Amino acid sequence: MTEEMTPQRRKGLEMMSKVYGWEMADGPGDFFAHTADQVFGEVWSRDGLSIRDRRLLLLGALAATNQVDVAEIQAGAALGNGELTPEELDEIGLFLCYYIGWPLGSKLTMMFGGVSKKYRAEQDKES
């Protein structure tokens, strides 16, 4: 990355911050550049789908490919951003059991339960 941030990088970092719910700083290397500039500056920033819509699609894709660890990050961000509730995560887990297979769906549902428990504990601390 050059000294001066490009408008595309700024757009990507702003969208990354919206998607994940925390301030995203610029990072080094080509991989980060493609992630910020293309994935978030272009794909996540397109009109036509909301961030919630994209998050739901991503959760389904991650679940179907057994990437439960990455789905955990997305589920936590969705709760934190108010895009999904713990009850909706439960429903997503049950729904996906029928489409990705019961064992994999169960693994996802268990992870959602842990994310929801952590989220509720944080909410209790704040109130």
C-alpha positions as CSV (number, residue, x, y, z in Angstrom):
1,M,0.0,0.0,0.0
2,T,1.3,3.4,-0.9
3,E,1.7,6.2,1.7
4,E,-1.6,7.8,0.6
5,M,-4.8,5.8,0.9
6,T,-6.8,5.5,-2.3
7,P,-10.6,6.3,-2.4
8,Q,-11.2,2.6,-3.1
9,R,-9.2,1.5,0.0
10,R,-11.1,4.0,2.1
11,K,-14.4,2.7,0.8
12,G,-13.3,-0.9,1.5
13,L,-12.2,-0.1,5.0
14,E,-15.4,1.8,5.7
15,M,-17.5,-1.2,4.6
16,M,-15.3,-3.7,6.5
17,S,-15.9,-1.6,9.6
18,K,-19.7,-1.6,9.0
19,V,-19.7,-5.3,8.3
20,Y,-17.7,-6.3,11.4
21,G,-18.8,-3.6,13.8
22,W,-15.3,-2.4,14.7
23,E,-12.9,0.2,13.2
24,M,-10.8,-1.5,10.5
25,A,-7.3,-0.2,10.0
26,D,-5.4,-0.5,6.7
27,G,-3.2,-3.6,6.4
28,P,-0.1,-4.7,4.5
29,G,0.3,-6.8,1.4
30,D,-1.6,-7.8,-1.7
31,F,-4.0,-10.2,0.1
32,F,-5.3,-7.4,2.4
33,A,-5.4,-5.0,-0.6
34,H,-7.7,-7.4,-2.6
35,T,-9.8,-8.0,0.5
36,A,-10.4,-4.4,1.2
37,D,-10.5,-3.0,-2.3
38,Q,-12.4,-5.7,-4.1
39,V,-14.3,-7.9,-1.6
40,F,-15.5,-5.0,0.6
41,G,-15.0,-1.9,-1.6
42,E,-16.8,-3.5,-4.5
43,V,-18.8,-6.7,-3.7
44,W,-20.1,-5.8,-0.2
45,S,-20.8,-2.2,-1.3
46,R,-23.0,-3.0,-4.3
47,D,-26.6,-2.0,-4.4
48,G,-29.2,-4.7,-4.5
49,L,-28.7,-6.5,-1.2
50,S,-28.4,-5.3,2.3
51,I,-25.5,-6.2,4.6
52,R,-27.9,-8.5,6.4
53,D,-28.9,-10.2,3.1
54,R,-25.2,-10.7,2.3
55,R,-24.5,-11.9,5.8
56,L,-27.2,-14.6,5.5
57,L,-25.9,-15.8,2.2
58,L,-22.4,-15.9,3.6
59,L,-23.5,-17.8,6.6
60,G,-25.2,-20.4,4.4
61,A,-22.1,-20.7,2.2
62,L,-19.8,-21.0,5.1
63,A,-22.0,-23.6,6.8
64,A,-22.2,-25.7,3.6
65,T,-18.4,-25.7,3.3
66,N,-17.8,-26.6,7.0
67,Q,-16.2,-23.2,7.7
68,V,-17.8,-23.0,11.1
69,D,-14.9,-20.9,12.5
70,V,-15.4,-18.2,9.9
71,A,-19.2,-18.4,10.4
72,E,-18.6,-17.8,14.1
73,I,-17.0,-14.4,13.3
74,Q,-20.0,-13.5,11.0
75,A,-22.6,-14.6,13.6
76,G,-20.9,-12.5,16.3
77,A,-20.8,-9.5,14.0
78,A,-24.4,-10.0,12.9
79,L,-25.5,-10.0,16.6
80,G,-23.4,-7.0,17.5
81,N,-24.7,-5.0,14.5
82,G,-28.3,-5.8,15.3
83,E,-28.8,-7.7,12.0
84,L,-29.8,-10.9,13.6
85,T,-31.1,-12.0,17.0
86,P,-30.0,-15.1,19.0
87,E,-33.4,-16.6,18.1
88,E,-32.9,-16.0,14.4
89,L,-29.5,-17.7,14.6
90,D,-31.2,-20.7,16.2
91,E,-33.7,-20.8,13.3
92,I,-31.0,-20.5,10.8
93,G,-29.2,-23.4,12.3
94,L,-32.2,-25.6,12.3
95,F,-33.1,-24.6,8.7
96,L,-29.6,-25.3,7.5
97,C,-29.6,-28.8,9.1
98,Y,-32.0,-29.9,6.4
99,Y,-30.0,-28.5,3.6
100,I,-26.4,-29.1,4.6
101,G,-26.9,-32.3,6.6
102,W,-27.8,-32.8,10.2
103,P,-24.2,-33.4,11.6
104,L,-22.8,-30.2,10.0
105,G,-26.0,-28.2,10.8
106,S,-25.8,-29.4,14.4
107,K,-22.1,-28.3,14.6
108,L,-23.2,-24.8,13.3
109,T,-26.2,-24.7,15.7
110,M,-23.9,-25.5,18.7
111,M,-21.5,-22.7,17.6
112,F,-24.5,-20.3,17.2
113,G,-25.5,-21.2,20.8
114,G,-22.1,-20.3,22.1
115,V,-22.0,-17.0,20.2
116,S,-25.5,-16.1,21.5
117,K,-24.5,-17.0,25.1
118,K,-21.5,-14.7,24.8
119,Y,-23.6,-11.9,23.2
120,R,-26.2,-12.2,26.0
121,A,-23.5,-12.0,28.7
122,E,-22.1,-8.9,27.1
123,Q,-25.6,-7.4,26.9
124,D,-26.2,-8.2,30.6
125,K,-22.9,-6.4,31.6
126,E,-23.9,-3.3,29.7
127,S,-27.3,-3.0,31.4
